[in-house]
Amino acid sequence: MPYMKNGKRDYKRQYEEYDGKEEVKKDRAKRNGARRQMEHEGKVSKGDGKDVDHKKPLSKGGINSRSNLRVRSSSANKSFARKKNGAMK
């Protein structure tokens, strides 16, 4: 993990250097909005082990329209191919 200090995760540094950036906050808000939309439709609920997936990821220019959203298991949603630096292929 890049934000480690004395064997523990340094959340304050992570927020200052990454999570606190405006672009990251906006993307997080979009993901949370997509989750709320699917909860409203009854497709997912808290603690059900399902993720709301963007067919075309936000990082690749995807949007939060209903046609770009789908429900997947948490493990399936996190198993896509990645580059060496951790970014999606």
N, C-alpha and C positions, 0 to 999 in steps of 0.2 A: 504494500500500500504506500502511496506516495506521501501521505500525511501522517507519518508515524513519529512519535517522540517517546523515548524510553520504553519502547515496546507497546505503547498504547496509542490509539488513534487520536490525533490532535484536531478535534472538530472545529475549534476556534480558527486555527490556521487554514483549514480546508474552506471554511466559510469566507474568510478574508481573501483568499487567493482564487477561489473558484465559485463556490455556491452563492456568494453574495453579488455576483455580477448581474447586471440588469438582463442580459440576454438569457442567462441561465434561469433567472427568476421567471421570465416570461414563458420559457419552454415548460418549466415545472407547472406554472399556472394552466397552461394548455393541457398538459397531461392530466392534471387534477380535474379540469373541466370535462375532459373526455370520460374519465372514470365516473363523475357525477351523472353525466348524460346516460351512461349505460346502467348505472344504479337506478335511475329514474325509470328506465324501460324494464327493469327487473331482470336484466341479463346477468348482473354480478351483485354480490353483496359482500360486506366486510367479513374478512376471514375465510372466504370460500376457496382460496388458493388459485383464483383466476386473475389474469391480467387483462387490461384493455390494451390491445395492440393497434398501432397505426400501420396499415398495409404499406403505405409509403411513409417512412419515418419523418418526424419533424426535422431532423438533422439533414434530410435529403430534400427538403422543400415540401413535405407533406402538410396537410391541413387537418383540422379537427372536424370536418364534415362527417356525417353519419356514414356515408359511403366509404370513407377511409378507415373506419374503425371495425374491429372484430374482437371477439373474446377468445382467449387462448389460455391454456394452463400456464402457470407461472414458469415451470421448467421449459416448456416449449418456447415461450416468449423470450427467454434469456439464453437460448441455445444457438443463436444465429452466428454465422462466421464472423470472425474479427481479424483485424490486421495485428501485427506485432505490437503496435502502440496502443491497442485496445479499442480503436475506432472500428466501426462496422465496415465490412467490405462492400 
